[in-house]
Amino acid sequence: MSSKSTRRVGLSIAAVLFLFVLAIGWISGCGNEKAEAPANNPIETSQAPAPAAPAETKAPEQPAAQPAPAGSKKRVVILGFDGVEPTIVDAMFAANELPNLAKLRDGGSYKPLTSAIPPQSPSAWSSFITCKNTGAHGIYDFVARDPAYYIPKPGFGRTEHTKLDASGAVTQAARFTSYRKGDSFWKIADGQGLKITSLMVPFAFPADDMSQGHMLCGLGVQDIRGTDSSFFSFSDTYEKQESIAGGALYPLVFDGDVAKVTIPGARDMRNKYGAPGAFVEVDISFKVDRAAHTVAVTTQTETITAKKDEWSQWVRWTFELSPSYSVHAISRFYVIDAGEHVNIYMACLQYDPKSPYIRFTTPETFSGELEDRYGLYKTIGWDFDTHALRKDTLTEDAFLTDVAQTMAWHERLVLDEMDKEKNMLIAAWTGPDRVSHMFWRFRDPKHPLYTEEGSKKYGRAVEDTYKKMDEIVGKVVAKLAPDDLLLILSDHGFKSFRKGLNVNTWLVRNGYLNIKGQPDAATAFSDDSNNFLDSIYDWTTSKAYSVGMGSIFLNLQGREAQGIVTDAESSALIEEIKGKLLALTDPETGEKVFDNIYTREVFTGESAANAPDLQLAYADGFQSSKPTASGRAPADIFEINDDKWSGEHASSDVANTPGIFFANKKINTDAPRIIDLGVTALTYVGAKVPADFEGKLLLDIGERVQ
């Protein structure tokens, strides 16, 4: 964004609300896309208290290695594939399309895997990592709420940008605060002298401090601006420069064959958000060859040629905040059109592996070592740009090509690491999940965006990622030693998302939530994202509200700032709301909206006090609406989901949204849980299992050691 544009917009309250939920896939549409404030920049608000200062970004001195336990010659390999749906796997088994997984099924174990409550990625992967239920690790949702201010906030962590003094010297390095409670099971193993490698496991950011282990963080690593992924799109068809959900549009005005734009990069915290200098800006020049359908892209230091329908090479960026401090980044381009019109996509500004904005590997040098080994690579955790596909600034074909290339890169890394001596290797791929979110519309004839033409072309896009999963498994199995234990999981299954429920609107209609100045509950609504929730709702008379993807909170005395519900009243109120919601049906189809409603009692542990009072568990086809995530209450209770983000699981019922589980050995239960894998891995390699780990041992190899 240019300095002129930055001066113009400032930080509206709408932007703050929007930013809290920006990076959450389809929820990146929760805010008001017409708001002038840029919707793709880091959160800055003085209304909420700052969190306690986390550890410095730079890796501290590593803890001393302990002697390896007896039995540590054994090896465990865990492969995670985000969002694999068991019913699709079963159908592909019937068609003989997954031969390597079928061998594991026949010679070892294949079971549905119980996920976390709720079965969404931050909660589920945090349960996998810590071997604990959601109430213990405390990650309930992509979006949380601050009871002191009635505002949404990131549910799993936040970036704090580098701070400089007046001279430009660094006073505080950039850092990421994770809200998760509990250590990873691989850090526990490392502390006992075992050799560990963890690769791309979602929501394991920032990187653990380990004495000898290696770690590459995946989903959760943000871009240099503190968002999960903010793209740039350039076209001569755009009439104005504007921010949209997940990115920004820049009009190209050509002088002959050349157009120039200025984009914002690193945040300079010395300048107020919205003021000149809030972001360090750089220029880009595009020279189009319309006959060849190519674009020469000139950046600060180099010129590259980007071809139509191909991903370009990586480009390095430097954003100088002061003579003594610069932020480094990488990005790349994809030319969608370079003929009569020009349309160019640019990926978000990701960490430079040789000089990362925030450490995302262990040891710190590992990110640069990977570049030396393979060349520049994706470092963004949200590694497939669902935002751009949703907003038609990236095509389906470009997206799927990216998925195939990225899954192959991860495969190459994992297979190389298989050849190195270690006791435990954990690796994950998010491709199946992202393709399911974006391409479910082509496999569900009931979805509003389903077309026969689209189904013929993309109807098996999900299956294609499963075939790749099967290939990866086959190559990993070929590298296993006889005593190696192989565990394979998906963190949850998948459902269709055809219709959204405006939960706050339902609460308003039923008298639990009151909008200021609108006394008639039958007609009251507020879809205004220009105000915080304490300005929209009358908290002196409201009993319940919803923020996030499936959470309802009581306006509880002593917890919420203006709470009116007493502890004595709370249980009866919870049961009353639960009963009404379970009876709710879609007025158009008569379908039940919910399969279940969980109450706060299902959560136990040190973070249980932060749990929602009611956790929604939708039936297939339904989810919370986008406005619900940010706490709004539009006019209608139901809304059609006409978003490409067409598959979902975040607030489905955990009871019927299991993941998958495979092992190369027979397990001792028909109901493995996601919290069991880490305990099983530790026990198998002879490590002691912390007493507070809740998982159970899945193999008959003796008792878990504590």
Summary of the structure (lengths in Angstrom):
residues: 706
radius of gyration: 24.7
end to end distance: 54.9
largest distance: 75.2
contacts: 2617
relative contact order: 0.18
helix: 26%
strand: 25%
